[in-house]
Amino acid sequence: MNDTKVYRVLESFSQVQLNRFSKFVQSPYFNSNERITKLFFEIKSSFNGKLFNKKEHVWKKLDTNIPFSEQKWRKLLSDLLTLVEQFLIQENLSKKKLLLDNLLLEEIRDQKIESLFSKSMTNSSKSFERRAEESSEYYFQKYSLLKNFYEISALKTSKARKKQSDSAKEIIELSKTLDIFYAIEKLRLGKDLLTWRRMYKSEIDLKHFEHVLELIHKFEYDKVPAVNLYYLIFKVLSDSENKSDFVELQGLVDENFDQFSFEVRREFFIAGISYFVGKINKGEKEFIPIGLKFYSLAIDNEVLLVNGELSPSFFRGVIGMAVRNGYLEYAEEFVNTKSKLLNIKSRENAIHFSWANIYFYKKDFNKVIEHINLLDFDDVWYNINSKAMLIATYYEIQENIALESLLTSYNAFIRREKSLVESRRKGYLNFIKIVRKLDKLYNPNKQKLNSIKEEILTTNPIVSKAWCIEKIDELIANSGKR
């Protein structure tokens, strides 16, 4: 039973959702089949540790005199799943007040319930004023609202008696609102294409977006904050060299922050992160402190959280960027203030690995070892990456015997670890190879050291490549002093 689709869906529900669905399934308006209700409560009771009986036994509990058959059983499961889907629709609708206003207007219009025309139009107008925001969804619902108003007005007053100028104004406003929705959605698609182009270094034809840019310029739709936001994001991702576009974008968001929906804010922050990462990857170090501050701002505004939680990989990534570039105080504050946003199951590992990373760059290697020893190595990612850090730590403190032993066991581990993609496996194996060469150097001449440096520079991929270059540079510098 627990391998059926409806069981898996219900099992994924929170307790609040289950309680709400309990009321839904018992509502005679939505469900008049008592067997469906009983089947749901049988499933629900199994979530509390009660053993779920075989389907034949469950069938008997449904108080039916109909003999069990696979066909009838599957039909009952299908009916319950259909009810679950209807519940999800109702839950979604309940969150969308503007859409509900429009659906009500459409039904009143279609049924020609004239006694509700004025009241519903007035209430909908007030509702839109209260919920005004800068988003494509708002402008789409506003277009639908104006369209409903126009069509209801046509029912109230015959076209012959209605002023031609009034109709023309309504149609122009309809057209303008539709343009704004179209421009926002088109630019959002363009933003996604430009993001993919950056990620995959591919050529993408953007000719399909030229006409929307012309539309924006011709009718000055960039004066609409939501249009201007996506227009500036499009420009920033198209030409990251023009720094003034991002400055203007930040100013626009600061000025209209409360007007933008959560989704719009989220897209702004993601575009900003993409912009800063691109700049930092190009070696433009002046963007690092601005980018780190931007990360914190995005987290504080909850746009990077999923169900109120921060991804451990994102958490570690921010720490890594900070420590690699010397922003150790930022990294420490980030761990202290943002770690509470991590899921409790993954929190301890993320915290200890991050502190090990911070102490490594502070060159407090005893602390590095201390935090690595507190990690749970059942997680493959931490097992792989903490041992790479431990290898570098043993090299730094010249624990040669421990280093050689770890290099041997780590090499075998990396070669047999099935979860690693080949490119990543190669990066770790190249790291092991380079560290072995560095560790075995004894009074090398400068020519030998330069040869190893050239090997490091030309070998790709290498995990911790910057650290490897740093170590060979130290050896080259010291060789000139002997």
Secondary structure, 3 states (H helix, E strand, C coil): CCCCHHHHHHHHCCHHHHHHHHHHHCCCCCCCCHHHHHHHHHHHHHCCCCCCCCHHHHHHHCCCCCCCCHHHHHHHHHHHHHHHHHHHHHHHHHCCHHHHHHHHHHHHHHHCCHHHHHHHHHHHHHHHHHCCCECHHHHHHHHHHHHHHHHHHHHHCCCCCCCHHHHHHHHHHHHHHHHHHHHHHHHHHHHHHHHHHHHHCCCCCCHHHHHHHHHHHHHCHHHCHHHHHHHHHHHHHHCCCCHHHHHHHHHHHHHHHHHECHHHHHHHHHHHHHHHHHHHHCCCCCHHHHHHHHHHHHHHCCCCCECCEECHHHHHHHHHHHHHCCCHHHHHHHHHHHHHHECHHHHHHHHHHHHHHHHHHCCCHHHHHHHHCCCCCCCHHHHHHHHHHHHHHHHHCCCHHHHHHHHHHHHHHHHHCCCCCHHHHHHHHHHHHHHHHHHCCCCCCHHHHHHHHHHHHHCCCCCCHHHHHHHHHHHHHHHCCC
